[in-house]
Amino acid sequence: MSKHIPRPLPEEQIKLAVNFSNPITCFQHSLLSRSATELFVSSPVLFWLLVSHSSIRKWKEKRFIDTAILKRTEILGIVCGCPNKLSTSALRFLSKFNGSKLQNDKTRETLTEWVRTGKYKQIRHYKLLSVELLNLFDEFPELVGAKWTHSIKLNKVEIREYRNLIRDMLIMADAIGHSLLLNKALLNFSSRADVQKHHDAILKLYFKQIGVLSPLVFPDPPLAGTQAIIPITNSNLLFQEGIDQDNCVYSYLDEILASQYFVYQVMDLERATLGISIGFNGAIELDQLMTASNSSVSRQTSEIVDDWLNSIIKGSQLFLTEHKQKIIDDCMTAYLEYGTFQNSNDAT
């Protein structure tokens, strides 16, 4: 039986497939049958989920072809692991991601989790969506449905700026007893300017209440600084950084004292504040890198910080590898010496 040869795919769909993490695999699967072609053209996001699902589970071509024939809601139920029948509203949810970059397993897991749990029903009135926006809602569920979130640009940079502003406000509001007032205000913002204005107002209240205390010396940072990337070493310097850069970096004081967070001043090209977090497994991660008022840094500044961070992490990994190997070598030497000692005792 010869394979189905479909008509050429529309150019806009070819451009969309370039956003997939597996574009060649998607093209190959779209040629397997007429149903596969139709699914790719009309529901590219669902098609990508199906291709990813089948690849992970190492399906044979026949199983993929047989699945592509099913109703769209059945296909979505399979890739999301939904025991109950899904409605067409779940398909409309996926259609709002057309044009988004679908680049990794985390993206796939986010989309399928929102379908599987039914959370997608909360945002059915949004015209366009992105995975970054879903991540923002996952972190701050109180934002779901707020009118101003309908007008957020869906690019990573703007959503990251919103995330930092909201997170900072919630931390500061909790510290000064304004949490309830802030939660109400979050639903009534009309633009990013409103968010920024409210953030600045809370920041002034926060600094007014905490004042400047006797300096607390911070633990040594895990990453040595440079002339252009300078670690902040005590609480007064951290306080001043918040004032100079108009941000709430001082709210990380407890995490810094617990060696879970470290802050650096970035002085090269542009003035910025850098936050490094330490995960439970000791992993070092760049948490935030912002200029004054939580604005995004330039690409050049981001590259300078990335190069510095990656070079140190690679050096640390090399040190750990060599250190582990030394332990193994020492243990092996001790074992061999112990074996020689035992053999000599047995001989006597």
Secondary structure by P-SEA (a helix, b strand, c coil): ccccccccccaaaaaaaaacccaaaaaaaaaccaaaaaaaaccaaaaaaaaaaaaaacccaaaaaaaaaccaaaaaaaaacccccccaaaaaaaaaacccccccaaaaaaaaaaaaacccccccccccccaaaaaaaaaccccccccccccccccaaaaaaaaaaaaaaaaaaaaacaaaaaaaaaaccccaaaaaaaaaaaaaaaaaaaccccbbbbccccccccccbbbbccaaaaaaaaaaaccccccaaaaaaaccbbbbbbcccccbbbbbbbccccccccccccccccccccaaaaaaaaaaaaaaaaaaaaaaaaaaaaaaaaaaaaaaaaaaaaaaaaac
